[in-house]
Amino acid sequence: MSWSELDYNWAVKRHVVHDSVVEIAKRDVEAKHRCIPVGIQPVEDLHIDPGGMIFMDSVIKEVTLPDGSMVSVRPELILSALMVWTHHRVLDEALPNGEKVIKVYCGSFHVAVMPESIYNKIGAWLAVSKAEGHVARMELVEALSDVPNLLILPPPVEGEA
């Protein structure tokens, strides 16, 4: 299994959808926004990018989930990714086996849609990566300490986005 990008030509946010729920995601967007995708492209992984960072120069952290799908995030974005991971909704339609389908609002640029089991695995991976996120953020602050007039905000507080 992998991921697909549903292109709505900016009528709605870009949707990166686990292949097992593409049809459910399409029906959800059509019902809520009266849009159908103008294209569907396979993508290598779900790259979680909540936005808000201008300077990034780290190696992308990746994980292969048990179903073979890939997920990635930059270490300095792990803390923000954890915060956006809580901004989700359960879709009205479930998988044939009864498993819920989750839509995650991943910042300004995209939405991710996946089965609940995948959502939980990604959330657990982000949670165990939290310390690495703090370290990466501090390394970024140190690397940028000589940049004049640069505003570096503190990391997000749990429960806030």
N, C-alpha and C positions, 0 to 999 in steps of 0.2 A: 504494500500500500504506500501511497505517497500523497502529495498535495496537488491541488489545482487552483489556478487563479481565475476567478470569475470577473470578467471585465464588463463594467456597467457604464463605460465611457463617462465617468465622473458624475453620473446621475446619482449614484450612491457610492459610498466608500468601496475601495478595492476589497474583495473578499478572497481570502486564502482558505480553502476548504479541504478537509480531509476527504480523500476519494470515496470513502464509504458513505458520505452524507451529501454528496453534490446535489442530487435531485431534491432532497429535503431543503437544503439551503436555497436553491433556486426558487422553490415554491414559497418559502418564507419571504424572500425579497419581493417576489411578484405580488404576494398578498398584502404586504405592508407598504410597499413603495410603488407598486404597479410598474415594475421594471423587469425586463428580461435581459440576460447577459448578451452582449454583442459578440463575445468570444470567451472561450475557455481554453486556457493554456496549462499544461503540466508545469509544475515548479519543483525544483529539487528538494526544497525544505520549507518549513514554516520559520521564517526569520522574524523573531519578536523584536520590534523596534518601536518603543513607545514615543520616540522623538525627544526633543528638548536638549540634545547634545550637539554642539557644533564641532568640538575637537574630539576625535576618536582615532586611535591608532593601535588598537589591540588586536590580537588574534581572536577570531570568532570562536566561541565555545559551542560545540555541537554535541548532540546526543542522538543515538539511534534508538527509537522506541521498540518494544517487543514485536510490533507488527511490521517493522522495517522502515517506517516513516522517520524522517529526519526533522530535527528542530534545532535552531541556532539562535544565539544572542551574543552581543558583545559584553564582556565582563563588566565594563563600567555602566551598563544598562540593566544589570540583573536586579538591582534594588527597584528601579522604576518598573521593570517588567513584572516584578512581584506585586506592585501596587495595581497596575492595570489588569492583572490576572483576576482580580476580584470584581472587575466591572464586566459582568456577563449577564446573559439571560438564557433561560431554558426555552427552547423553541416549543411551539405547540405540538409539533409532530415528532414522534419518537421513531427509532429504528424498529424493524419488524420484531426483534427480540425483546422489545420494551425498553431498551436502553435510551436514556435521554440524550438529546442533542444540544450542545452548548454553543452559544455565540459569544465570543470575547471581543470587547472593544479595545483594540491594541493601540491606543493613542489616536493621533490625528489622521493617520494615513490609511489604516487598514483594519479589517475585521477578520477574525479567525473563527471558523466553524468546525466542530469536531464532536465525536461521541464523548460522552461523559468520562469513560474510562481513559481516553487519551488526554482529556482536559486534566484529570486527576494526576496522571503520570507526569505531565509537563509541570504542573503546579508543584509536585513533590521534588522534581529535578531543580526547579528554580529555588525552592526553599532550602535544599541542601547546598546550593551554590551561593547562599546569601553572604557568607564570610568572604568568599572570593570577590563578590560584588563590592563589599566595603574596601577591600585591599585595592582593587582596580580603580575605584573612585579616588582613593587617597593618592595612588600613583599618578593619576591624571592631574589632581590638584598640585602635586609636587612638580610635575613636568611643566605646568603652566604658571608656576609661581612668579616667573619673571615677566609675564605679559602685563603691560600697564593697563589699568582701568578695566580689568577683567572681573566680572562678577561671578563668583562661584557660589551657587546655592547649596545649602546643606542637603544631605540625602533625604528622600521622601520619608515621611513618618508613616508607620504601618497604620492602615485604616484610612489614609488620605491618598489622593491621586494628584 
